[in-house]
Amino acid sequence: MLTVFCSIVQLLRNETEHEARFDVLMRRTGPVEKDRNLTVFPKEQQMSHTMKPMRAVRGISQSLRIAFLLFTCAVLSAQTKENRVRNIVLVHGAWADGSGWKSVYDILVKDGYNVSIVQEPETSFQDDVTAVKRALALQDGRSILVAHSYGGAVITEAGNDPSVVGLVYIAAHMPDSGEKESEDGKRFPSDLAKSGAIKKTPDGFTYIDPAQFHELFAADLPDDKAAFMAHSQVLNLADNFSATITTAAWRTKPSWMVVAGSDRTISPDLERWYAKRADSHTVEVAGAGHAVYVSHPKEVADVIESAAHAVSK
């Protein structure tokens, strides 16, 4: 709307400049000839002189109108900038940390966003929710909350914070109120769930067998990057997957879902099912593995920016 309004103002300015050039041309041309030997009668010359004050008044009036419209355009532009959502908070999932967001972070920062990356401890579901809320409290205004994998359950709970105006799920779980991620996973069992690759420490923390990490979690990443992620896993408390959502934020706030087309950690069918149930804006990245935010940062950043633009209107 603002763009259309300012375009109209520009058209009026062009029209005024055109009329001004026409008046200058008429003054340079002099009396209008009826034929080669006959000039304008004195009465017609008098009418021409009478038109000059009228043109001057009309010019002043139109200039004032354009000045007012330009002022209004500037005010609306300033208001639009104030309403823009510039804060993006990124939340990693289980068996990962915030470093995986590096490429997405770089794109968003280059495009002018204020980006924060939460390093949730994965020691309990409530600890992770608290870590996200702590990051939200540090923002200077409204925020888009983004999460990958298990982090989707975390932001579904933490996203009820009033500063959150949009939720973006990246190959993530999206439970409803009263649901558990672990139970939702049974709707469409993933290759990881059936593989036996999830291991548990004596004190109840889980991790993916490093020997199987590449094929199940990061299939579309280079060997060296997948190996680094496999050996830098943040172990996630097993009970976190069975935490019950109290109030699902996506029920009252707009949401977006990036489906990883070849995900083996969460079934792509489950991601599609989540998105359909929540009526989320959905983008599918064909051939992408679970770590789609690492392997396809541009596509992921585009969805995040689309969310920010949508809630800024």
N, C-alpha and C positions, 0 to 999 in steps of 0.2 A: 504493500500500500504506500509506504514512504517513497519507494522508488518511482511509482506512478505519479505521485504528487509532485515530486521534484522534476520529473520529466515535463509535466504540464507547465511548471514555472519556466523551464528552459525554453519551451515553445513560445510562451508569451514574450520572453526576452528577445528571442529571435525575430518575432513579429514586429516588436517595437523598433528594433534595429533596422529592419527592412523598411518600415515606414519613414524612419529618420533619413535613410539613404535616398528614398524616393523624394522627400521634401527638398533635400539638398540638390538633387538632380533637376527638379522643377525650377528651383531658383536660378540655377546655372543656365537653363535653357532659355529663360526669358519669356516674352509674350508668345502666346500660342498663335500660329498663323492660320487664317482661314483659307488663304491661298497664297500664291507667291507675292502678291502686291497688297494684300489687305491684312492688317494686324487687328488685335482684339480692340473692341470699342472701349472708350473710357469707362462706361458703366460696368463692363465686364472686368476691367482692371480694378475698379473699386471693389467689386465682389471678391476678387482675388486677395486684395489687401485685407478685407474683412475676415477672410478665412484664416489668416495667419494667427490672430489671437486665439481663435477657436482651436487651431491645431496645437498651439502652445499649452492651452488649458488641458486639452485631451492628453498631450504628452506628459504633463506633470501628474495628472490623475493616474494615468497608466503606470508611470514610474513609481508612484506611491503604492499602487496595488502590488506591483512586482516586489518592491522592497518589503512589504508586509508578508507576502507569500514566501520570500526568501528567508525572512526572520522565522516564520512558522516552520519552514523546512528545516532550519538549523536546530530549532527547539526539538522537533520530532526526532531528528537524527541523534541528538544528545540523549533523549529519553530512550531511544532504541539501544544505544550503547550501554546505558545504565541497566537495562533489562536483560542484557545478554548474560547467559550462564557461562562463566569462564573457569569454574573450578571443577576439576575431574579428580576423583579419588579411586585408585586402582587397588583391587584386593586379589591376592593370589589364592590358589587352591591348595589342596592337600599335597604333600610330598614335594612342595616347591617353595620358592621364596620370591621376593619382589624383584630380583634381578632379571627374571624372565620378561618383565615389562619394558626393558630398556629401549627397544626399537620403537614400541608404541609411544613411550614417553617422549622420545626425541621428536617424533612427528607432531605430537600434540603441542609440545613446548614451542616448536618452530612455528606452529600456526597460532600462537598467542594464548594458549591455555595455561592456567595454573594447575600443575599436576602434582598430586601427592600419592605416594605408594605406601600402603599399609603393610607392615611386617607382623602379621598376626602370629602368635606363638604356637598355636595348634595344641596347646596344653589342655584346653577345654573349650566347648562351644561358646560358653559365656565369656571366657577370656578373649576369644576371637571377636565376638560382637562388641565387647568393650573397647578393644583396640581400634575397631572401625569407627566407633562413636567418638573416640578420643581424637582421631584424625579429622573427623567432620567438625568437631568443635574448634579446630584450628583454622578453618576456612573463613574467608571474609564475606561470605554470602551463600547463595544457593549453589548446590552441587549436583553433578551427575555421579552416581555410584556405579562402579563397574566391577564385575567379578568373574573369575574363571573357576570352573569345576566345583569343588566343595565350597568355594567362596560364595557361590550362588546362594546356598542355604544361609550363609552368614549375612549377606546383604539383604536377603528376604526379611530377616529379623531386624537388622540394624537400619534398614532403609525406612523404617517408620519415623526416623528422626525428621523433624519439620524442615530442616535445611535441604533435604534430598527431594529433588523435583523429577528425577528420572532414574530408571534402573536399566543397566545393560548387562546381559548375561552372555558370557563367552564360553560356549560349550560347557554350560554350567547346569547345576541342579537348581530347581525352582519349585520347592515344595509349597503346598498350601497350608493354611492354618490347621494345626492338629496333625500334620503329616510329618514323616521322618524321611530323610534322604535315602536311608537304607531300604525302606519299604518301597519307595517310588522306584528305586533301581530294579526291583523285581518285576516291574511291569514289562520292561524290555531289557533282559539281562545282557550285560556287555561281555565282550571277549575277556576283559580283565577279570570280571567277576567269576567267570567259568574257568580261568586259567590256573588258579592256585598260586599265582605270583605274588599275592599280597601276604606278607609275612608279619609276624607280631613279636615284639620283644617281651621278655618276662614281665615287665611292668605295664604292659597293655598299650604300647605305641606301635603303629603300623608303618610299613614301608613297602615299596615294590622291589622285588628281587632285581638287583642291578643288571643281572644277565638278561632279563626280559624287559627292562625298562624301555629300551629303544623301540622295540616292535609294538609295545602296548600303549606307551604314553607319548612317545615322540617320534613316530614312524616317519614323518616327513622332514626330519631335521638331519643335518650331517652327523656322521658318526662321532666326531669329537665333541660337538655341542651336546648331543644326547648323552654321551658318556659323562660329561661334566655334570649335567643335571642329575643323572643317575647316582653319582657319588656325592652330591651335595643336597640330597633330599632332607627336608624338614619332616621329621617323623610326626605323624598325626595320631592323637589319642583315638583309639578305636571307638570309644563311646561318642565321639563327636558326630559320627555318621548316623547315630541313633537319636540325636537331639530332636525334640519336638518343637516345631514352629508355633509360636503363640499367636502372632498376627502377621499375615503375609502382606508385605508392603506393596507388592505388585497388584493387589486387589484394588488399591486406591490411587496408584501412581502409574504413569505410562512406562512401558517396558519394551526393551529390544532384545532379540536373541540372535546370536551368531551360531549357526549350526555347523559343526565340523563334519563334513560329508563322509569321511573315512575314520571317524573316531572309534577307538577300540576300548577306551576307558569308560566313557558313558556312551550308550547306544545313541546313534543319530536319531533313531526313531523316538527315543525318549525325549531328546532335545526338541524335536518337532512337536511331540505331544504336549510338552510343557508350553511351548510357544503358542500353540493353537488354543489351549485352555485359557491362557492369560491374554489372548488376543494381542500378542506382542508383534511389533514390527520385526519381520524375520529376514535374515540374509543367510544364505547357505554358501559355504566355501567348499566347492567340490574337491574331493581328494585330500582335504586337510585332515591331519591327525589331531589328537586331543590337544596338543600344545600349539593350537592354531594361532594364538596370540604371539608366539615366537616365530612361527614359520610364515605367517601372513600378516605382518604388522600393519601394512597399508590398508588392507581390507578391514581389519579390526578398528583401526583409528578412524576410518571413514564412517563406520557405524556409530562410534562414540561421538564424533562431531555432528553427525546427523541428529542424534538425540539432543545434543546441546542446542542446535539450531531450532529444533522443534519446540522445545520448552521455553525458548527465548521469545517466541512470537506473542 
